[in-house]
């Protein structure tokens, strides 16, 4: 069973590229972020033609999240309670059946812009709300996954230049404390579980040749409960799909994929 997360940076701009990835990688469940599209405009039939059911929580021009699944899927809820004014940033579903089922949430966490902007404080509050919400159902004996673009760099290993960026947006102690508080609910960073010492990134700025210069950040995560970790075989950041393919431009994020035993 393969589960994945991917900030696609615009569904309209990236649909053909996403279809190429789905056909080549064949993931079972995918959390998508930054659809930048309303629910009624999501091309459900195109996903269904590839074998995927899709549940969405979209928004015109900004934000928006979706879950694609080749497995049975039951939509559970959309939106982070109390944080609706920050846009469509969270969707939760149950995917799979029986003991193999996974409680799967994908989210697009606020960026915060910069430390002087009002959105920075609101970002911290959003994470406090996320922790309170997730605490109600994260349980070590259940297979629960929270995944998405968290817009936080947890440690110095997850940034290309900690010395220059320490204390700046994505790298503040306050943001890192919020990320730790989410993990302390009983979640594990699945990539770090398998790659504890590897410096690897999931996002690179389009500008300045950042991808080729290895100037990136790891801000996209698959977090899982102990029941998920027991099923974990490997995790990979799919850097090949940060490259242009067949004339199609990639997102500035790479997909992150975890391979699980069925359960």
Buried (B, 14 or more C-beta within 10 A) or exposed (E): BBBBBBBBBBBEEBBEBBBBBBEEBEBBBBBBBBBBBBBEEBBBEBBEEEEBBBBBBBBEEBBBBBBBBBBEBEBBEBBBEEBEEBBBBBBBBBBBEEEBBBBBBBBBBBBBEEEEEEBBEBBBBBBBBBBEBBEEEBBEEBBBBBBBBBBBBBEEBBBBEBEEBEEEBBBBEBBBEBBEBBBEBBBBBBBBBBBEEEEBBBBBEEEEEBBEEEBBBBBBBBBBBBBBBEBBEEBBBBBBBBEEBEEBEBBBBBBBBBBBEEB
